[in-house]
């Protein structure tokens, strides 16, 4: 007997094809994903739920197997779906524009108790070097390139932007930086609804060497759009209990702390993958 069933959108995808724990939920994590989770790894623990972690997902599927140990728990409207087909990278064939040829700023430091506003006017703005936010950075609509540096939002710092994509890039794989959003940071970024980066809040250049991007803003972090890091690892601890549309695509994805991702269909029609 055969059949077909629409499983809805996969909003957490690991593109890694062999490693164990390509998507991991551990410790006391409670991850309410409220959409699909898919691992492309062939490992016997392609999705790993351990300790006292709880994953709420519809569905949870893996090319390999799904490992639940300790008092870990998977809650889903579907049975676990191990040994399923791999999910394609939804952006693999999309052509993104290269970074601008000139630098608008040679690095950026926003001191504590200071507010800085940058407005790309819907166009491109390039920062060459590290971005270190300790105060408040407000971004107008546009695409913001961080070329050859890391982006750090420190505890108690604020990063805001509507119709904004942050692009981490560089002239060589080793120069592409990573993103660090620390616990206690206040981040509210909404992706644009149109243009080459439509639906994407963070784009990590696929040429990048492997490193970890940490999105640990907790309940004060609201990302409306896709975090796309096909060659790098994403560690996520955040989200609010309100409606949103946050999707994570990485080489591997690790959830820590109390992580919450809610994908509201009305919002996801404007941004994210449907």
Secondary structure by P-SEA (a helix, b strand, c coil): cccccccccccbbbccccccccbbbcccccccccbbbbbcccccccbbbcccbbbbcccccccbbbbbcccbbbbccccccccccccccccccbbbbcccccccccbbbbcccbbbbbbcccbbbbbccbbbbccbbbbcbbbbbbccbbbbbcccbbbbbccbbbbbcccccccbbbbbbcccbbbbbbbbcccccccccccccccccbbbbbcccccccccccccccccbbbbbccccccbbbbbbbccbbbbccbbbbbbbaaaaaacccc
